[in-house]
Amino acid sequence: MTEPSATRYARLRAALGDRPLPAVLVDLAAFDANVATTLRAVADRPVRVRVGSKSVRCVALLRRAAEGLGARF
């Protein structure tokens, strides 16, 4: 059963405490899984992966993607 959106919002808002909105929460396990999936998708091709820095405006996440992608970044 999925969590109702109002319940999820309340839980995540409580996790943010007094931090001002807007804010973003990132599921790092899902993020890392997406990086791994991307690597598998290009494994047999001599290409580099271009991460959209306009979409990912968090330097720490860009670095994490770069570390995960290695020479493919």
BALOBA-1460 file (C-alpha; in Angstrom, 3 decimals):
// residues 73
<rec num="1" residu="m" x="0.000" y="0.000" z="0.000"/>
<rec num="2" residu="t" x="1.339" y="3.424" z="-0.895"/>
<rec num="3" residu="e" x="1.494" y="6.231" z="1.583"/>
<rec num="4" residu="p" x="-1.091" y="8.989" z="1.015"/>
<rec num="5" residu="s" x="0.546" y="12.141" z="-0.318"/>
<rec num="6" residu="a" x="-0.673" y="14.282" z="2.608"/>
<rec num="7" residu="t" x="0.860" y="11.819" z="5.072"/>
<rec num="8" residu="r" x="4.113" y="11.674" z="3.105"/>
<rec num="9" residu="y" x="4.293" y="15.470" z="2.957"/>
<rec num="10" residu="a" x="3.731" y="15.758" z="6.715"/>
<rec num="11" residu="r" x="6.440" y="13.166" z="7.423"/>
<rec num="12" residu="l" x="8.975" y="14.793" z="5.125"/>
<rec num="13" residu="r" x="8.146" y="18.301" z="6.333"/>
<rec num="14" residu="a" x="8.708" y="17.138" z="9.914"/>
<rec num="15" residu="a" x="12.076" y="15.683" z="8.843"/>
<rec num="16" residu="l" x="13.108" y="19.091" z="7.527"/>
<rec num="17" residu="g" x="12.416" y="20.697" z="10.891"/>
<rec num="18" residu="d" x="12.755" y="24.463" z="10.764"/>
<rec num="19" residu="r" x="14.618" y="24.551" z="7.463"/>
<rec num="20" residu="p" x="12.970" y="26.990" z="5.059"/>
<rec num="21" residu="l" x="11.122" y="25.839" z="1.976"/>
<rec num="22" residu="p" x="11.587" y="25.258" z="-0.871"/>
<rec num="23" residu="a" x="13.859" y="22.330" z="-0.116"/>
<rec num="24" residu="v" x="14.715" y="19.063" z="-1.779"/>
<rec num="25" residu="l" x="15.123" y="15.589" z="-0.355"/>
<rec num="26" residu="v" x="17.045" y="13.052" z="-2.391"/>
<rec num="27" residu="d" x="16.838" y="9.289" z="-2.032"/>
<rec num="28" residu="l" x="20.559" y="8.593" z="-2.393"/>
<rec num="29" residu="a" x="20.044" y="4.853" z="-2.845"/>
<rec num="30" residu="a" x="17.738" y="5.561" z="-5.798"/>
<rec num="31" residu="f" x="20.165" y="8.190" z="-7.130"/>
<rec num="32" residu="d" x="23.067" y="5.719" z="-7.005"/>
<rec num="33" residu="a" x="20.901" y="3.016" z="-8.596"/>
<rec num="34" residu="n" x="20.097" y="5.398" z="-11.457"/>
<rec num="35" residu="v" x="23.806" y="6.103" z="-11.962"/>
<rec num="36" residu="a" x="24.487" y="2.350" z="-12.065"/>
<rec num="37" residu="t" x="21.628" y="1.825" z="-14.524"/>
<rec num="38" residu="t" x="23.043" y="4.551" z="-16.750"/>
<rec num="39" residu="l" x="26.478" y="2.923" z="-16.686"/>
<rec num="40" residu="r" x="24.989" y="-0.422" z="-17.700"/>
<rec num="41" residu="a" x="23.074" y="1.266" z="-20.536"/>
<rec num="42" residu="v" x="26.272" y="2.659" z="-22.084"/>
<rec num="43" residu="a" x="28.611" y="-0.177" z="-21.126"/>
<rec num="44" residu="d" x="29.079" y="-1.447" z="-24.683"/>
<rec num="45" residu="r" x="29.382" y="1.971" z="-26.308"/>
<rec num="46" residu="p" x="32.346" y="4.369" z="-26.362"/>
<rec num="47" residu="v" x="30.368" y="7.322" z="-25.054"/>
<rec num="48" residu="r" x="30.499" y="9.672" z="-22.127"/>
<rec num="49" residu="v" x="27.462" y="10.546" z="-20.050"/>
<rec num="50" residu="r" x="26.446" y="14.175" z="-19.977"/>
<rec num="51" residu="v" x="24.709" y="15.129" z="-16.739"/>
<rec num="52" residu="g" x="22.332" y="18.072" z="-17.075"/>
<rec num="53" residu="s" x="23.772" y="20.543" z="-14.596"/>
<rec num="54" residu="k" x="20.796" y="22.829" z="-15.176"/>
<rec num="55" residu="s" x="18.553" y="20.025" z="-13.911"/>
<rec num="56" residu="v" x="20.805" y="18.952" z="-11.048"/>
<rec num="57" residu="r" x="21.702" y="22.193" z="-9.314"/>
<rec num="58" residu="c" x="23.417" y="20.614" z="-6.358"/>
<rec num="59" residu="v" x="27.202" y="20.437" z="-6.525"/>
<rec num="60" residu="a" x="27.319" y="17.488" z="-4.101"/>
<rec num="61" residu="l" x="24.968" y="15.451" z="-6.331"/>
<rec num="62" residu="l" x="26.934" y="16.355" z="-9.454"/>
<rec num="63" residu="r" x="30.124" y="15.204" z="-7.716"/>
<rec num="64" residu="r" x="28.390" y="12.007" z="-6.599"/>
<rec num="65" residu="a" x="27.286" y="11.328" z="-10.174"/>
<rec num="66" residu="a" x="30.793" y="12.061" z="-11.455"/>
<rec num="67" residu="e" x="32.312" y="9.670" z="-8.920"/>
<rec num="68" residu="g" x="29.810" y="6.972" z="-9.830"/>
<rec num="69" residu="l" x="30.268" y="7.429" z="-13.559"/>
<rec num="70" residu="g" x="34.061" y="7.562" z="-13.382"/>
<rec num="71" residu="a" x="35.714" y="7.971" z="-16.791"/>
<rec num="72" residu="r" x="32.282" y="8.052" z="-18.451"/>
<rec num="73" residu="f" x="31.476" y="11.465" z="-16.931"/>
